[in-house]
Amino acid sequence: MNKLYKAIAIFILFCQTINAQQFKKPIIPGYFADPTVVKSNGKYFIYATIDPWGGEELAVFETKDFINFKRHKLNWPTKAMCTSPTSNNSMVWAPSVVKGRDNKFYMYVSVGSEVWAGMSESPLGPWKNMLPNNKPLVSAKDFPNVHNIDADCFLDDNGQAYLYWGSGFNWINGKCMAVKLKKDMHSFDGVPQDVTPPGYFEGPHMIKRNNQYMLMFSEGKAIDETYRVGYAIGKSPFGPFVKGKNSPILSTIPNSKTIGPGHHTVFTMNKQDFILYHRIVPQKEKYVLRELCIDSLIYDSEGNFKKIFPR
């Protein structure tokens, strides 16, 4: 019987490996980063930063299979529409999009080093700012010791929404903030808390599996080979979080094209979990160009992430 179980496990792993290999790397020609994915009516929509270091808007792609893509243009967010008296010159970065219990779509995006919140009836808009008077959800002055970027919205099993965000300045002292959201998806239900897990720098992404809250994130510097994906585990959306087994799970592989992989999202297709992330493209220029890649997420018998070795 043990031999049978072992054979089944090997077969499942083989199938998962094949699933990962069906996607080319990069999945889309061009330079994009910080992806998020939302599914609607059998289609997946990828929203991403336009490199180098953000554009006046986001890149948006529609796909059914992550092989064929159609690019779209959104009315919001734009740098012009998402600027406040406290914004800096940073462009449009790092979106997170979720479908709420009300079947509306909610976006949390970084513009000018502030977090902006928008909503729409459909993935492609029209989108609008959820706050009155064109305000950011989190301004630069709200938490001056936190680089207020990289927001990620997590919906728990009961539909309760939580928002995570935060990075550090000068590539050090990354901070992760977390808060419960009210039903309007933008009002804070309580005071935001510092939930920074070990190794964290930026790019939080929460998933829940087997009643464990798995807070994934990026470690290292986004500009070089130290960038990588780690994770920590907690018993609640606010932790406390302890370093996950095998963390970091996705790192630079010497002498390969996998350089500085990070700022990812997780999506499920055909009952298989995948990680969509960016990697750095080797270049001589002073700016960083990145491209989008997909690999399978594999778990061990205890539910921990296994190391990822892209091909």
Order of alpha helices (4+ residues) and beta strands (2+ residues): alpha-beta-beta-beta-beta-beta-beta-beta-beta-beta-beta-beta-beta-beta-beta-beta-beta-beta-beta-beta
